[in-house]
Amino acid sequence: MRSLALVACFSFALAPAFADEARPRPLGDAPIFHEEAEAAGIDSVYDGPWEFFVGGGGAAFDCDGSGFPSVFLAGGKNRAKLYVNKSKAGGPLKFEEKPIDLGDPRLLDNVIGAYPIDIDGGGHMDLFVLRVGMNLLLKGGPDCSFTLANKEWGFDGDPGWTTSFAAEWEKGQKFPTFAIGHYVDRNAPGSPWGTCEDNSLYRPQPGDKPDYSVRTPLAPGFCALSMLFTDWNRSGTPSLRVSNDRQYYRGGEEQMWRIEPGKTPRLYGRADGWRHVSIFGMGIAEGDIDGSGYPQYALTSMGDTKLQQLDPDEGGRGEFPVYRDIAGELGATAHIPYAGGDKRPSTGWHSEFADFTNAGLLDLFISKGNLAQMPDFADYDPSNLLIGQWNGKFAEAGDLAGIDGKRTGRGALIADFNLDGMLDILQIDRGSNVALFRNLGALNDGGDPLPMGNWTEIRLVQPNPNRNAVGAHIAVKTGTRTQVRTIEIGGGDASGHSGWVHVGLGTAERAEIRVQWPDGEWSYPYRVFADQFVVLDRAKPQAEYWYPGR
Amino acid sequence: MNGRRGLSAVASAIVCVCAAGAAFGGSWDERVFTSHLDFDAIAAAGPSALPALIERGRVLFKAKFTTEDGAGRPKATQAIIPTRRKIGVNPAFTRTSGPDSNSCFGCHNDPIEGGSGDVVANAFVSEGFESAQFDNTDPSFSSERHTIALTGAGLVELLGREMTADLRATRADAVAQARTSGAEVRADLVSKGVRFGFLVAHPDGVVDLDSVEGVDADLIVRPFSRKGVFTSLRQFTINALNAHHGMEAVERFGARWTGSHDFDESGVPDAVTAGDVSALVAFQATLPPPTVKADLPEDWRVAAATGAKQFASLGCTSCHIPALPLKSLVFTDPAPYDMAGTLRAGEVRKPIVIDLSQQPFAGRLAKNDQGEWLVPLFGDLKRHLIVDDQVNALGNELQAQRFVERDVFLTPRLWGVGSTAPYGHRGDFRMLDEIIAAHGGEARFSRDAYLALDKPTRDAVVAFLRSLVIEAP
């Protein structure tokens, strides 16, 4: 039997390599990926001068109603591109480039990243495009078409060097609120040091169509490379976490803004319990890795990755935003390359929790890549795939999984690109084509990959406003365990995805799902069978199933 | 995985691996597992290995598992998903929440190995999650269930597989048509003459399942258990080994899914291998189906013939369908529709293939004009509501089971019913007349018609049912 052979191979074939590294190996499955960007038809390079050392993101979203996620990829000095997913379910990945006609093709230059969001509730996914210069609101239309909607939606583009974005639907609002994070003000005296630009909050103005004519500054700005609206204390009112790059700020730190409807944003400070943390913050990931209902946050940096957890003693149950770092105790520091022998510090960018083995445990992906020939940091710096273990810790499997190698990772899109129930990775590398890693299954000692655990992929539907239920919590119960996912727009490294929400179910054949909708109301308990795509419509007491058309 | 020693406990065709635990002590060794079976070796050996495999399965079915085999689950519950006890330690045996037996044969023994059992052998079924340990027969805690005979189970599983394939093909066609036409497509779900309601496929790929009846929403026909919640003999076997014996199979409770080789802390790592499970599957799959009692006394023969006609005219055969057609008798292990935690085809180099047409019982199966084998199960592998407001004696459970409501049950297969008294999912009914009278819900019309018959005619129906027996091969 192959699974027994897998155990044997770990015991013998791989033991020497691990012995050298002295690091724990996954006790259960490790995924195995196949890199197939070129074969899939993607040729997109993110590159450029200093402004494009950071960023390097993109968006994954269904733009043609097929259910398959297509991708919009930033190019930096190169033109951003849209690739429409033409893959077949379970098959090799296949994409076709589709030009975006915005009238002025230069608008797709200088793109840092993008996030998908249905801003106007029109049923087609729109894009917020982060740029060096004016940011873009691209209104989605049929068949992956887009039109520039800055003017129509009263948005001035919040010009600058935009490196992060997050969005939420504040209570009572028809349209989303944007948080826009900026980097260095290149024109300020003394630039770049100590010249981080202020960030911005754009709240929708009253009316029947989006109107973003009013900007609220979020000051001070500390060179925000990642932002995320997060309901950290389960109050129902998300706050805005901002991860900042200490390379250029003075007196800065990691930030969290209290964003309450109708009120002026206010920073959490010492009096609230917020602690000073200063890192080269590059990417925020949220995940409830312990099922406590209070999420943990993985913050990438140069050197240590922080894994923050609400301090049970001082943070209580969300009374105070007091966090402590648990990366070390959980084996998730990712501070130096785990393979290749280079012991200089790592440079981490995109971070994201996801279940790559369908074991029912959250794993942590961290893209890695030297900023640009920085000699104090590792040159060979493979991306991490920290596999969640049953003891609550993580075990590195990036090399086992085949996502190592000399790359210059930046943003990443984690999605099930071929709808086979297993999560794939599109990593955007600086200076070379993207890496598109198709998840083949569980590693099997050179044999055919093994099928993984059971899974479900979920799509939420509710009436407008916020038809895609951004901010909803999805609780998936199997046996005595409950896994929670949250629909978010933001985080990572200038990269975001929408669409199916993937949850690994391990050996569970059934799951009960309850949704806490963005307004706080709990759903029916939806009963679903594993290995199915399910549509949970707020108006319907039973789950609907969905099947790909190809 | 322990080192392979090439031991052969049964026949040279089966490659075994040594079991963990104390060294073999002598010919009086109490252990069942002095060696384990290697799945790949069995599959590679082909048909020549099957007799020994089936015999090994028979031995395991009758075996009384010991502590050194890994029996007992001190720190795990009976749940189908690996679940640890929150606190405390399970006792060696607990009649209610289990482990409640140390042998399959302890319950499945009437009238032959693999048969049914008396009420004394009833099981108490719970999900095993929140109320994992209970010392109470109150239905608030568990559902009491009478043992189902496994005779003919291989044929039943094959029927379930073919029906699943039919229903899923219907779904796929409907989805494709809806996408192509841009309009909703209603598709009747019918397989082997059994109707499972209908689905509506929308052009966007969404499938409305509100009108699906008697089968799970994933359209897998699960033909085993009173509620129809087990897909395969393999899945049933793994569940039962854990729940009843505290024997945990690697493919469900091993390191892949729990991070541990001894999840239940029995002290015996990897207690049941895939090959061991396959032996049990092979034994059960090849159990001969029930038959019609031979050499009936003349009065019984005449009454049974009359009763059979009445059984049909009453409408009983709308659910207790006399025979379902089966295209193929080739039983593959692993099964095609099992999910993670039960060995899947993609996890083995090649499957074990058991051609049931080579079994002696195949010669007793009739064929239809399409060359399909007719499996005389008197069932439909479909779930039905079996109670109503007036007739609700069978509505005595309080817990739904795996999404199946408390008063909905799989149509019992009546082949062998003459050998498996008492009757009903809990074995509450001593006589066939009583269980027929207990039918409500979807069976109410037929039940009322039966009760309206005169006594001799009702007796004839009973005579017919009593002629459906399990006999020793």
Chai-1 contact restraints between the chains, C-beta under 6 A:
chainA,res_idxA,chainB,res_idxB,connection_type,confidence,min_distance_angstrom,max_distance_angstrom,comment,restraint_id
A,M1,B,F39,contact,1.0,0.0,6.0,A-B,restraint_1
A,M1,B,D40,contact,1.0,0.0,6.0,A-B,restraint_2
A,M1,B,A274,contact,1.0,0.0,6.0,A-B,restraint_3
A,M1,B,V348,contact,1.0,0.0,6.0,A-B,restraint_4
A,R2,B,E347,contact,1.0,0.0,6.0,A-B,restraint_5
A,S3,B,R256,contact,1.0,0.0,6.0,A-B,restraint_6
A,S3,B,E347,contact,1.0,0.0,6.0,A-B,restraint_7
A,L4,B,M1,contact,1.0,0.0,6.0,A-B,restraint_8
A,V7,B,M1,contact,1.0,0.0,6.0,A-B,restraint_9
A,A8,B,M1,contact,1.0,0.0,6.0,A-B,restraint_10
A,L27,B,A255,contact,1.0,0.0,6.0,A-B,restraint_11
A,L27,B,G259,contact,1.0,0.0,6.0,A-B,restraint_12
A,G28,B,R256,contact,1.0,0.0,6.0,A-B,restraint_13
A,G28,B,G259,contact,1.0,0.0,6.0,A-B,restraint_14
A,D29,B,R256,contact,1.0,0.0,6.0,A-B,restraint_15
A,Q389,B,G259,contact,1.0,0.0,6.0,A-B,restraint_16
A,W390,B,G259,contact,1.0,0.0,6.0,A-B,restraint_17
A,L450,B,E347,contact,1.0,0.0,6.0,A-B,restraint_18
A,P451,B,R344,contact,1.0,0.0,6.0,A-B,restraint_19
A,P451,B,G346,contact,1.0,0.0,6.0,A-B,restraint_20
A,G453,B,A340,contact,1.0,0.0,6.0,A-B,restraint_21
A,N454,B,M339,contact,1.0,0.0,6.0,A-B,restraint_22
A,N454,B,A340,contact,1.0,0.0,6.0,A-B,restraint_23
A,G479,B,A79,contact,1.0,0.0,6.0,A-B,restraint_24
A,G479,B,I81,contact,1.0,0.0,6.0,A-B,restraint_25
A,G479,B,T83,contact,1.0,0.0,6.0,A-B,restraint_26
A,G479,B,F129,contact,1.0,0.0,6.0,A-B,restraint_27
A,T480,B,T83,contact,1.0,0.0,6.0,A-B,restraint_28
A,T480,B,F129,contact,1.0,0.0,6.0,A-B,restraint_29
A,G506,B,W257,contact,1.0,0.0,6.0,A-B,restraint_30
A,T507,B,I81,contact,1.0,0.0,6.0,A-B,restraint_31
A,T507,B,R252,contact,1.0,0.0,6.0,A-B,restraint_32
A,T507,B,W257,contact,1.0,0.0,6.0,A-B,restraint_33
A,T507,B,A340,contact,1.0,0.0,6.0,A-B,restraint_34
A,T507,B,G341,contact,1.0,0.0,6.0,A-B,restraint_35
A,A508,B,I81,contact,1.0,0.0,6.0,A-B,restraint_36
A,E509,B,M339,contact,1.0,0.0,6.0,A-B,restraint_37
A,R510,B,R402,contact,1.0,0.0,6.0,A-B,restraint_38
A,R527,B,F403,contact,1.0,0.0,6.0,A-B,restraint_39
A,F529,B,A217,contact,1.0,0.0,6.0,A-B,restraint_40
A,F529,B,D218,contact,1.0,0.0,6.0,A-B,restraint_41
A,A530,B,M339,contact,1.0,0.0,6.0,A-B,restraint_42
A,Q532,B,D218,contact,1.0,0.0,6.0,A-B,restraint_43
A,V535,B,V206,contact,1.0,0.0,6.0,A-B,restraint_44
A,E544,B,V206,contact,1.0,0.0,6.0,A-B,restraint_45
A,Y545,B,V207,contact,1.0,0.0,6.0,A-B,restraint_46
A,W546,B,G205,contact,1.0,0.0,6.0,A-B,restraint_47
A,W546,B,V206,contact,1.0,0.0,6.0,A-B,restraint_48
A,Y547,B,V175,contact,1.0,0.0,6.0,A-B,restraint_49
A,Y547,B,G205,contact,1.0,0.0,6.0,A-B,restraint_50
A,G549,B,R179,contact,1.0,0.0,6.0,A-B,restraint_51
A,G549,B,G205,contact,1.0,0.0,6.0,A-B,restraint_52
